[in-house]
Amino acid sequence: MKKIIFSLFLLIFTSRISYSQEVYQNVSNINIYDFIDELANCGIISVNSVVKPYSRMFIAEKLKESSEKSQQLNKRQKDELEFYLKDFNKELPGLETTDFFAKKFIFKKKGIPDKRIDLFYYKDSLTTITVNPVFGVNYFYNKNGANYHRWNGLEASAYVGKNWGFYASLRDNYESELFAKSAYITPQTGGCIKPSSKGGGDFEEMKGGATYSWKWGSIGLVKDNLTWGNNYNGANIISNKAPSFPFLKLHLNPVKWFDFNYIHGWLVSRVIDSLRTYNYNNGSRIIYRQKYIAANMFTFSPFKKLNISFGNSIIYSDIGVQPGFLIPIMFFKAVDHSQNGMNNYGGQNAQMFFDISSRQIKHVHLYSSLYVDEINIGNMRDKQKQSNFISFKCGFSVSDYPFRNFMIFSEYTRTNPITYKHFIPATTFESNLYTLGNYLKDNSDEWFFCLRYKPLRGLHVDVSYLFARKGPDYPYTGIGSSGLGMPFMDTVNWYKKDLSLQVSYEAFNDIFLFAAFSNSLIKDDLKFYTPVYFQGSTNTINFGINWGF
């Protein structure tokens, strides 16, 4: 056994390829992900879109692959491709020596590919370094007044040798009125907010990581947001709703028809450990209970452009980091049973999930995902005893058909009562009190439709409609029949109807101008799920600028 393990590590760490480093592209950069998705829908490239973020190297290779099939692209797509290659060609051969201090970072030289302008960029035979600013502001105005969200910071990435990648991003945020509190129903990523006496609040977000990659895989320690499950308006397996958290990440792609992802993360429980909390001088040193997540995703491609994925996860606490959950390929619920017994109060919180994605029809993407928190097959049809704690999503997108440069997106999501919850507070499917699952949480559904038009390179015009509902928040104590037989949305406590027009233009790489008009009706009986600023019937205008991610 020792020889086998040694041989495996030797194989991993002696594998070499010149394009193997990994630095992850922020999932908030919607435009590049949208373009990769469009290319895949049109049959230009093949992607496994169930797990994001993608690495910059992966995106660069897909753009390069598309450039070799440029005869299949229309004019706008060719312009988009050329535009994005100005950024992602830094990951590819061709800029072997580029010295910021010699000012080669601005002027295109013969034989050197065109490149975007960075605040700082350096590349030689060993090292690549990129540094760019982060800045943005989003102004809102409706009948309730004006508000804004501003952010600023710095981001950097580096490659060392042929296998190491490093990246970091620091962003400071301020909201004149809090829009991203954990209780609010919004897809906006949350933060650890420090409220202001003036009514708003600020929060910081630090992301980054270090990765080691080889020809068919990578391993890394990163702090970032991630999404698991195909979607166009919020994932229902793992979403980017919660603030970023640190995790070990393993990705393996040894053959074309198999892809594997695994994470082990350190979550924030926000549950006070009363035994370890202690008084000091006139205050208390607050210690929170430790909380972790382990998750894996297996993806098989039995036919070209068809991906079938399945996996499982476990949220665990109070037992330290468990070696059994560090084994990537495990079925974690079975490991939990063997280590912590069959008692519900002694065990942890396990989940299963499935996703299927098909791009076998040219221009069309069909997908569906299922998250299973708990289900009892014997009682699943018994209205009084059922524990169908599941979330289901299905949808489709059509790109560049029947009209060029038009895209259509539509999806439906339903999440049954008690899904994502747990009767032990330290093992809920949350981090920092924000759900790790769908942003609507349990006992909810949503229909989303969007028509997108791209008349020019970098210009997106979206007309979208959203109808979302949420029912009662049922208690779940784990005692007796608590949580069993809860009806799906017998009453509606919150709903939202929203018709929006959004326009964005990426003038330069990672520099966006945007504006939107939204006609919405939000009914919040509990005055709990939506900021007062957006409650009721409102016509809201927002506009701003964004530089970097």
Steps between C-alpha positions, in 0.01 A plus 500: 500500500781743585659434161168572325452829687861601433462417130181709480666804654806450280278490192318817602801707591715393207231568238585809298334713237579857402139611543415343832476780755164592645375839613123516530285752314253676729147363451370859519656570159179397328601608149789257447299211644210598276727500194647158582146371546394648166794336321409166659131535405599572140712185488834679466642357823402246766489588870392344826310793650376332820790630714628859500719704517703405196872559504640775279710237325189296418328809357812591300518152348130510406547841337800370310299196389225735379749712304595188305134472394447870430330421168203375705464829690300804399655847493397596853630171640832550320525847653420358845762229455768749398405723793524226764823363356659838583456398862528122499789471253718578803439139601618370161842494330593814310572758770811324623674817621299811579658755731281764663796725571612489135143610410440206271176450684327769293639485152437207272819371343541295188454131573343564843121453537291804587442530876272694729641782708565402862600716793807275526602205286827309487595173336825314447592136454427419866250748640182679393349776717186705440359774725182699436273735695146421610249783507128541452185683597133416447241775556132420563203735479128441552206662681664418835807707424858438387754246619832369382749217532867576442806274508873535449810290539777318320545161333813312399598168349830323436639187341833351605664232292277263310274386781443760772225762498418770755228764514352751745218753497412750771183705472346747745124555469264766631121505466303812592215263584564135572390287204691178575401401855477125556121510544437677169387306195738616230759324283758762600799343676497575871767638727602533864336838541596765755187718536541875497322737737384686188299200383729333249800281555829380361672166455824371359554199278835327466539221247805316376682174479803294414476209254724229363400356163607226264383377161177336616423661835567753770496542876474824691424684820272789412249741653238575239138474390389202299186369332398137447205428274409637158297819524440846359345663807647338810623145560304266727781258594773740616454867416714811542247657738717455812822696552810320375654238728834315492513149361730235366417430137585199286419480129576196284436461127704190404290411192262694276192318627558545875540805722526507881480785752542493878513765770551503875406838645511689828163668552390759757229367732423819695391262779666599827695228681395586855760271659794664323368857514644687797493839670799731478514837677163661425415290196472147368724308265244339266593163351284347228450130442712359221315409182617323183378383162624213285353452152576316179362498147550224243427590137476243221459578130360184337434691179651816357346816651304302762617529862348296782615605847435371849657549838448545869597730782500518877490790743665400826592661828630440854732209408795681343624431149417136429742295285210303351357819352841589352483196270360659182306207353303405812124472551510722806171393659630144532824629652295702749298194601813298566668775702215666686237228524142500374369750756372816329638720776843339485535508123553772245299647208546325164361576154497350148462674165468432130536711186454429132603736221451447127624712210439226245255720309698779337429844652305342790598424859263279701574441867354387829634464853369329812616563857390236753529605864289212629244264352325189633395287203246308706319815612555727201132479396364527855397865547522473879835319527694601188846650536550607140763761582615564143571785261440456128602720207446461126561739217628570153686761301513567127793692351525670161187334363269561319637854492867586523625656822181419693495271806205366697520366856222342701503293817276384781615427855303340781631438851286304746455589869788423742755463216842647594396502869616282788384467860857537628590870446869427441430266205255703290577542128629852567811705561496832683117457520473513117366195320741293294208390283248691292460863604122458550565239771234238579127492424536710189479499123606725215454539128758705313501607135751720318542617141851625429613694194865562416504747210867588543809364668467553875144638488230298676133599498286281729124492543413268787199392701511332840221360714609361837311389811581384852272332751511465879829432675410180687686405821722193492609364839569135415271392784224253415335587169637856483550602138312201359200545271542874463285622205665686215407866518148468643522875548728756335691726738714667235488536126668707232399590147769683310526623141841647421695659219877484549775638279872445555805580291852370556693793356839354586601170656332482844370860476119510482235769471150387592146627550166336574131573548293266713124493554441278801232401746627347824257383766673428831240424767763458771701810399802275534620373163539826306643843584225758553653693210381234251173390664168556328461621144810685380663624182873495566776643285859402565823579317871490563848392404705196588875455457640160589375216717 
